Amino acid sequence: MRKNHKEKENIRRKIEQVFRHYNKDALFEEEIYEYFTKNGLSKNEIKNLLEDALAYDIIDIGLTTVIEKEEIKTLEEIKTKKVYILKEDLSII
């Protein structure tokens, strides 16, 4: 059990770093990949980190619509992006 707690804290620390870097509570997937890639992690390592953070209930995941043009003419112009939301650390309360 102690090992899992240490692992969770290590994952939370890494995830909090990227959210602090962007100073936001919600990040697009590409922002997370860009940050960790620049800090030496491979795409596979980032994917595993996000999966672990989801499993430990550190982050939530969702989809949001993104309109890149001022005026859209077709539904194909509306994109969806994955967004990750940092959850509060309730263990410190």
Residue pairs with C-beta under 8 A, 6 or more apart in sequence:
7 52
7 56
8 56
8 58
11 49
11 52
11 53
11 56
11 58
12 53
12 56
12 58
12 89
14 49
15 49
15 53
15 58
15 59
15 86
16 86
18 27
18 31
18 32
18 35
18 36
19 25
19 27
19 86
21 35
22 31
22 35
25 85
25 86
26 83
26 84
26 85
26 86
27 83
27 84
28 81
28 82
28 83
28 84
29 81
29 82
29 83
29 84
30 81
32 46
32 50
32 84
33 43
33 46
36 45
36 46
36 49
37 43
37 46
41 49
50 59
50 84
53 59
54 60
54 61
57 87
58 86
58 87
59 84
59 85
59 86
59 87
60 84
60 85
60 87
61 82
61 83
61 84
61 85
62 82
62 83
62 85
63 80
63 81
63 82
63 83
64 80
64 81
64 83
65 78
65 79
65 80
66 78
66 79
66 80
66 81
67 77
67 78
67 79
68 77
68 79
69 77
72 78
